[in-house]
Amino acid sequence: MSAITAEDLKVFVEQLKRLLADRSSETEVRRLSETSEGYDPTVWKALADLGVTGLIIDEDHGGFGGDAVALERVMEEVGAALLCSPLLSSAILAPALLQALDDDAAKVRLLPDLASGAKIATVAITGPSAGWIEGHVAVDAMAVGTDWSLTGKAAFVTHAHIADVLLVVARAPDGVAVFEVDPKAAGVSLTSLPTFDHTLRMSDIDFAKVSARRLACNGSAWQAVEAMIDLALIALAGEQAGGSRRVLEMTVDYAKNRYQFGRAIGSFQAVKHMAADLLMDSESCTSAARHAAQCLASGSDEAPSAISLAAFACADAFSAITATSIQMHGGIAFTWAHPAHLYLRRARADAHLFGSSDFYRERYVQQLGG
Amino acid sequence: MTTQTLTDEALKAEVTAWLADHWKPKAGDQGAGFGLHPQRDFMAKVVEARWAVPTWPKDWYGREMSLAQAKIIEKAFAAVGAPGAGQDRSNLWANTAMAHATPAFKKTIVPALLKGEVGMCLLYSEPGAGSDLAAIRTRADRKGDHYVVNGQKVWTSGAAVADYGMLIARTDWDVPKHKGISFFFLPMKQPGIEVRPLRQITNEAHFNEVFITDAIVPADNMLGPLNNGWGVLQTALAYERSVMGDAARGPRSGQDNPKGDSALVELAREAGRLNDPVIRQEVAQVTAYKVLNRLNNARAKAELAQGNSSPIMSLGKLAMSRILHEEARLRSKLLGAGSLLEGPDHPRAEDANFLSLNAYFTSIGGGTDQIQRNIIGERVLGLPKEPEVDRDMAFRDVRSG
């Protein structure tokens, strides 16, 4: 159950909108895209003060206890504003994973600093095969006395370059487990990746006999990882829904104000019909994202299939809308200075992190009994 | 306010008691179609008891009741399967007549319509006026106390059994197209009316062509002022949506079809194609179109209930059109060469092929997908209209064909 009421959430989202309008303008997004950190620590502080970094963290650990519905709604605004921040890694992946595990000491040690934004954490999930499935985990864990040692490769790790804490999914002799690693520890080498989405930072990480602390888990740790990915998919769906609506709005505005042949280009049916189709995609995207969040928050049996549906429907909608938007704008959107490509780049990232649309369509068929 | 306001509980008790006294269900009862109502004796009692149109004025079979209380009556009728309630929301014909007929005509036609004593049909579309409905060329010319009608109408359901057709006809050719149209209740049972069934691509005949030659309509049967038929039509079209809302039909073979969100999975399994990864992707995608439309509708309803308008309402027909065409395409693909066949011995093929053709009922009927996209673009997104070359031209000079 969420500790945040619907009324509180409304107020919270309004405050967030104002903060983003102020601190995540297109100019800021472009400026931060070119920095090596890729985010603004003062904006991070403002997000923490507002409560965004602690949104899904339990109240016992300094957070607000928000559920999937609150997260999805917040991410709609984040997506619309193309916010440059380690939110996905430090306020969603890491706390979701810690809360799905059973290590109370780790929660006490880590969650309050994540909630306050004082520390940034991320999760290394997949190896270079990059399917975000159990079989693609490519870090091995060996017991060394009471301690553990990690060796192997993690790929596409988000915001690892600024992380104070790494949570690493690795293969122990008794199955997959999650380990806490200091990114400055001996044997950790980070390679920053040149990302197509310039608002995102990712790294490959090589582990060579890295000292690690194993986090306790009563059941299957991979199930905890899956629970984390499910919540992350809902967050991305929210981002895709918010981004879709913003791009549609921008594109329709342009079609009303751009004149060729003596008339607004939006009066041409060739353009108008594209806009109508985008509205269908954008509304379906919002419905799928919110429904998945609602199902997960209420503990519905439908949650797994609703999340699969949102994963592929929202990814495909945001990709289609951002691509069609460029075509509808024409030449102006082929320029670097126009924001349309920034959204297309974000859509690409969102569509591939944690698994492709094809992967989730396949999972959906399995969930339908096929 | 009346001196005595009926409580919801008292109203519910009253209508339930009345139904217990008067409603005797018969086997095989059908709902209202286009012809005479099969339950018209009972319908007459419903009207006289003032259950048919409770939100209407007291002089007109109503109770001047709130919509919320009217709903209570509708629910009580629905609970026992009795017809006749809720006509103030759903009776396209009576509502149109109520809003626009002359006092004398209204007095005879409105009760007859409410009681299901007259059959009705729609005389709107013509071979040369489909998407561009205002381009009609059927003419009505004044002669004394009546009009003489000549022309051809199409896509008319129920024409053979109808007593009246709601007709739009041109009454002035020297003004722009929307401004020279009048609206009539045309008596159908007269020599000048010839009805021919129209064979559809599905090899069925649900519609007719209607040929009108020197047919007579009394001037008193005109609804609204002369040349103001386009305005009357807008009222009628608004009510028509509630009649036609559920018009798309499912499979017709009679063989059981799997239901629910896993229906296509089951059909793929039955066809032995469920292990094909390409088919699995398509099954997921087409199922997703259906589920997304359902989620969109649920969200629209919730937003409307909160008093917010929703852009989604206008998307439903376009979404349904995609669902039907895509499902038909996938069902045919699952069958492979099996889809070359039809008929009762090949029920899956019969259904797939029927759906492939009948999907056009939704993507063309009631405004094509392309017209629908114009409406969404213009009314929802606020994009400007195309310039209309015939907008300000006398209709006589407009090119057509």
Interface residues (C-beta under 8 A of the other chain):
Chain A: V252 A255 K256 R263 A264 G266 S267 F268 Q269 V271 K272 H273 A275 A276 D277 L279 M280 E283 S284 T286 S287 A288 R290 H291 S305 L309 F312 A313 D358 R361 E362 Y364 V365 L368 G369 G370
Chain B: D261 S262 V265 E266 A268 R269 L274 P277 R280 Q281 V283 A284 Q285 T287 A288 V291 L292 N293 L295 N296 A298 R299 P311 I312 L315 L318 A319 Q370 Q372 R373 N374 I376 G377 E378 V380 L381 G382 L383 P384 K385 E386 P387
